[in-house]
Amino acid sequence: MGKDVENPCTSDCKLSDGVCRGCGRSKEEIKAWKRLKRPERAAVVQRARDRLKALKGKKKK
């Protein structure tokens, strides 16, 4: 059995356009987190990382 996927929450919750600026998850992903299975959680974490990278890229411009 694989290692559990760690919750990406940084306790720096600031929702903007439905996305948390702290962890990168959408409001829906945050609500669903406890019900998700390991592969779904891993996918959420990857999407959240991608969103945060995109947000940081926008700030530099």
Secondary structure, DSSP 8 states (H G I E B T S, - for coil): ----------S---EETTEETTT--BHHHHHHGGG--HHHHHHHHHHHHHHHHHHHHHHH-
